């Protein structure tokens, strides 16, 4: 039997300089049933991630645990990597707290053929590893490692994606396993390897990985984001803004509609 492709591929960036990749195996699951945990502490848990039984998450790649130790604040954990998540979004973004182990050597960023060296220079980057398999790079002066434990907890931005097929075209061939469930969503190929992400259509918001997960935005109720000083009419995926009868001009700015000669 052939090995399943990676379902989840995370790209981590620490202070704009670090990159790491995580890969997991895939299996198809339906969106979560009622009763699955939707919050851990103050962090919202969004499908395809989930806490609970196998019906709560897409596959093992997206399984999470909500842990409370010694009555402390709940911690959202990815058990596959024993990593704590600080935030989570269906937009393909997350924030993790990672314990970095200092390898005590430095990278010469200015060399045309970079090599590791035992000394540090101001413009160099320090190396650190996660479980001796993942490499991070960040400015030496940014973090001070603990002299006793030789480690430091670093906040890392994560980008996740569906990795069980190569791209959107391949994913759409299998409707059962296709992750973009909302009818008001589309699929975009990843640019950092095989896989894809789901996005709500413009004018919609929510979770594209759930049936009916992308809901229409009522722009007329969000005047700060969608200014309209005329007649605003919400429509599926958009809105219209027009000057009142007897006026003309630009209804998207204050006092933008002025009376015409035919106006009252």
N, C-alpha and C positions, 0 to 999 in steps of 0.2 A: 504494500500500500504506500502511495506517495505521501510525503510529509506535507501538511497544510501550510500555506503561506502565512506570513506574519499578519496578525489582525491589528495590532497596535504598535505604532512606531512613534516614540517620543523624541522630540528634539529639545534639549535644555540649553538655555542661554543664561549664564551668570554674568551680569553687568555688561552685556553686549559682547562678551568675548568667549564664553564657554559653550561647547556643544557636546551633547551626549545623546546616544541612541539606545532605545530599549525596544525589544521585539518580543511578541508573544504569539502563541498559536491561536487559531480561530475555530469557532463552531457557531452555527446559526442558532439564534434564540428570538422569540417574539418579544415585543415591547413589554414592560413590566406590568404585572397585575396589581390591583389595589392591595394595599397592606404593606408594600415595600417601604422601607425607611426613605424618607425624602429630605431629611436634614440630619446633620451630625454637628452638634454645637450650633454655631452660627453659619455653617457652610451648607448651601443647598446641594443636594445630590441629584444630578441630572442624567437621565438615560442617554447613551448606552451604559453608563456606569450605574452601579447599584449596590445596595447592602441588603443581604437577606438570602433567600433561596435562589436557585439557579434561574428562576423565572424573573428575577429582579434586575438582571444585567444581561447584556448581549452574549457574552461568553466569559471565560475565566480571565481574559485579558483586562476586562472592565470590572472585575469583582473588587469591591471595597469592604473595609471593616470599620466600624465606629467603636473605638476603644476608650474606656474610662478606667484609669489606673489611680488608685488611692484617692478617689473622689475628686480628681483633677478635672480640668476642662476636657470634654470629649475630643479625641483626635481621630481624624479620618486617615486611614492607612490603606495603601496598596499592598496587600499581603504577598503578591508575587515578587515584590522588590523590597518589602519592608520599608516603604517610603511614606512619610507623612505629607498629605496634601493640605495646603493652606487655603486654596480656592479652586473652583471647578466651574467650567462653562461649556455649554453645548456648542459653542463657536469654535471648539478645537483648542482651547487654551486652559491652562491650569497653572498653579503656583505650588511648588513643593519646598520643604525644608530638608536639605541634604547635609549629612555629616561627612565632611571632606577630610580625607587623610592626607597629610602633607608628605610628599615624596622627597622633599629636600634637594631638588635639583631644578635648574632653570633652563629656559628656552631662549635662544638668541633670535629675536624677531627680525633683526636687521640683516642677518646673513642671507646671501643669495641661495645658499644650501644649508638651511638651519640644522644644527646639531645640539644635543644636550651637553651642558657643561656644568661644572661644579660650583661656579661662581655666579653671583647675581649682578646685573647692571640695571640702572634706573628704568630703561625702556623695555626690560625683559618681562616675561610672563612666568608665573609660577605654575608648576604642574601639581595636580592632585588626582587621586583616583577614587572611584566608587567600587567597592568590592573587588579591587585589583583588575577591573575589566573596562572601566569607563574613564575617559580622560577629560578633565576640565582645564580651562585656561583662563586666568583672570589676573589683573595687575597685582604685583607683589605687595604694593603699599596699601591695597584696599582692605585686606583682612590680616589680622595678627593671630597666628596660630597659637594655641595653648601649648606652652613649653612642656607641660607634664604629659598631656594626652596626645599631643602632636596632631590635633584635629580642630575643626571649626564647623559650625552649622551655617550653611550658606543658603539664602533664598534663591530658588532657580525657577525661571519661567519654562513651562513645558508646552509643546505643541503636540497634540495627539491626532490620530487619524484611523480610519478603517483600513486594514492592511491584508484582508483575506483574498483580494484579487489585485490585478495590476493597475486598473484604472476604472473610470466610470462606465466606459463602453462594455467592459467585461462584467462589471457588477450588475448592469441592467439586464444581462442575459439570464440571471437567476433572480426572479421576482421574490422568491421566498426568502432569500438571504440578503437582498438589497436593503441597505441600511437607511436610505432616505425615504421614510414612511409618509411624511406629510405630503398631501397633494399640492401644497403651496411651497414646495422646496425644490431645489435643484442640486446637482452633483458637480463637484469640481475636483479635477485630478490634483494630487499632491505634486509638489516640485522637488521634494527631498527624498524621492524613492517611490516604490510601488505603493498604490493606495489611493484613497479618495476621502473627501469630506463633504458633508451635507450642509446646505445653507438655506435659510428661508428666503423666499422671493423678496425683492425690494418692495417695501410697503407692508411687509409682514414681519412678525417677530415671534420668538418662542423656541421650541425644540423640534428641529426637522427630523429627528430620529423617532418621533412618536406620531401615530395617526392623529390628525387634527392638531398637531403640535405647533404649527405655524398659523397664528391668528392675525387677522387684518389689523393694522394700526389705524386708529381714528385720529388722523392728523388734525382735525378740527378741534380736538380737545387738548392738543399740545401746541399751543400758540408760541411758546418759546422756541420750539424746534421747527415749526411750520407756520410762520407768521401769516395771518390773513386778516386784513382789516375791512374786508368786504363781506360778501356772502360765501360762506364756506360749506361745501357739500362733500361729505366723506363717500368714497367709492372703494370697491374691492381693490386693494393694492395701490391706492392713491387717493387724490382728492381734487376738487376744483375750487378755485378762489376767483371770484369775479366782483367787479364793482356793482353796487346796487343800481337799479333802474334810474335813469336820469343822470348818471354820473359815468365818468370814464377815467382811465389812468392806470396806475399800478396799485392793485389792492393788497400787495404784500408788504407795503410800507405805510406807516402811519400818515394819515392825511394824503395818501396817494391817489384817492378817488376824488375828482372835482366835478362840480356840476357842469353839465353841458348847456347849450342854449335852449335845448328842449326840456331841460330839467325844471322841477318845481322850485 
